[in-house]
Amino acid sequence: MKRDRTTWQTKGGHYGHCHVPGNDHWDPGPIDTTIVPGKTPSNGGATPGKPPTGSTPARYRVTINGLPYGYGATGTHITKVGQALVTKGCSAYKTGPGPEWTDADTLSYQKWQKKLGLTGKDADGVPGENSLKQLLGYLPAKASATPKYAAFPGAGFFSAGRRAPLITAMGRRLVAEGCSAYVQGPGDTWTNADRESYRRWQRKLGYTGAAADGIPGPVSWAALEVPHQL
C-alpha cells in the first residue's frame, strides 16, 4: 500500500517503489499479465470450463466419451469432426481441417450448432454430446489401454507342459462353448484334454482333417474370444 507522506518523511524502514507517495501504477509481484504488451494468455482470455465473452472464440475443452474436444485438443477424432463439418456445409476453414482443434474448428462447429437451432451458450462452438452424435451419427470412444481379448500367442505356445493363466482362460471359453473334453479343470497346464477340447471347437467352426488337429490357429482363436489376461 502507499505510505502517507508524513510517514515517508518521518519514519525509517524499508520501502518499495509502490510505497512512494503519489505512485499510481503496479510494480513487480502479482502482475496482471492480461495488460502486459504483447502477452496473450494461454487460453486466449477465456476462463477454463466457461465460454468467453466478447468476440473471442471459445477456448475451453470438454471430454465426451473419454475424448477431448475444444481449443488445443488433438487426435484423429478431431480431423473426423472437421471433415464432417465440411460435409455438412459448416466450414470456417481456410486450411484443413487437421488433427488439432483451432479457432477455425470452433467457428465451424458453431455454424453446425446454429444449424441445429441451438442458441446462446449451447452454440459457442464447443461440442456437446447430442450435437456431436447428430454430426457423426455415433460417439467416438477412447481406445481402451487394455485389449478386451487375448492376442493369439502363436501355435508354438501350445506345447506339452506349457503353463500359463491364458491356458485356463482358453479352457473356460471352450467349456462355455460346449466343447469340453475335461474330466477335471480346465487348468493352467496344456494337456491332451485341452487339445481335444480345442479340436471340438475347430470342428464346431467347420474345420476338418488337419485343420482340426486341436492346435489353435489365429482365426479360430479370434473366434473363441479368450479374455485378456492381466
JOZIWO-V586010 format. One record per backbone hydrogen bond with DSSP energy under -1.0 kcal/mol. CO is the residue of the C=O (numbers start at 1). NH is the residue of the N-H. If there is no record, write none. Layout:
CO | NH
CO | NH
This chain:
4 | 8
5 | 9
6 | 10
7 | 11
16 | 19
17 | 20
19 | 3
20 | 23
29 | 31
31 | 33
32 | 35
33 | 36
36 | 39
41 | 44
43 | 46
47 | 50
62 | 69
64 | 67
65 | 142
67 | 64
69 | 62
70 | 73
73 | 101
75 | 78
75 | 79
76 | 80
77 | 81
78 | 82
79 | 83
80 | 84
81 | 85
82 | 86
83 | 87
84 | 88
85 | 90
86 | 89
99 | 75
101 | 72
102 | 106
103 | 107
104 | 108
105 | 109
106 | 110
107 | 111
108 | 112
109 | 113
110 | 114
111 | 115
112 | 116
113 | 118
114 | 117
119 | 122
120 | 123
128 | 132
129 | 133
130 | 134
131 | 135
132 | 136
133 | 137
148 | 228
154 | 157
155 | 158
157 | 159
159 | 162
162 | 190
164 | 167
165 | 169
166 | 170
167 | 171
168 | 172
169 | 173
170 | 174
171 | 175
172 | 176
173 | 177
174 | 179
175 | 178
188 | 164
190 | 161
191 | 195
192 | 196
193 | 197
194 | 198
195 | 199
196 | 200
197 | 201
198 | 202
199 | 203
200 | 204
201 | 205
202 | 207
203 | 206
208 | 211
209 | 212
217 | 221
218 | 222
219 | 223
220 | 224
221 | 225
226 | 150
